[in-house]
Amino acid sequence: MGYPEQIREFEYDPSFPIRGLWFDSLYGNLIKVDAYGNILVCVHGFEFLKPSQVYELYSNKFLQLDESRVYVLNTLFNLPETYLIACLINFFTNSPEYTSHKTGVRCGNLSMSFKSIFQVRPSSVLSFKSIFLVRPYSVV
């Protein structure tokens, strides 16, 4: 399928990502949890969810660490990846060409879950990291 050309316009903002976020591939949310899995902050793309929205998705504001659903973004190398995930979720959720639903987006007959959007990121992250990590800090 390939991604839309508009994705090339993403610009890295180092002030957004932080270490230690969890990505919930079911609902497409970046989540900050405490040591027990209690949700402290929940972000969908770049939209911070209100407590009522968090309760709707996660009863008791709790998420069990489950490797089939949750990916932990815990290293400095995950920071560009975290930002890319937020950009992709934000783009697909807010684009008028896509219809958003609880676990993904749809465009015509094409349906993409947030998990599938997340799973294709490794090759994208490599180019994203080279653009935003290597170039700004290169020494000539």
Stockholm file with secondary structure:
# STOCKHOLM 1.0

chainA/1-140         MGYPEQIREFEYDPSFPIRGLWFDSLYGNLIKVDAYGNILVCVHGFEFLKPSQVYELYSNKFLQLDESRVYVLNTLFNLPETYLIACLINFFTNSPEYTSHKTGVRCGNLSMSFKSIFQVRPSSVLSFKSIFLVRPYSVV
#=GR chainA/1-140 SS CCCCGGGGGCCCCTTSCCTTEEEETTTTEEEEECTTSBEEEEEETTEECCHHHHHHHSGGGBCCCCTTTEEEECSTTHHHHHHHHHHHHHHHHHCTTSEEETTEEEETTEEEEHHHHHHTHHHHHHHHHIIIIIHHHCCC
#=GC SS_cons         CCCCGGGGGCCCCTTSCCTTEEEETTTTEEEEECTTSBEEEEEETTEECCHHHHHHHSGGGBCCCCTTTEEEECSTTHHHHHHHHHHHHHHHHHCTTSEEETTEEEETTEEEEHHHHHHTHHHHHHHHHIIIIIHHHCCC
//
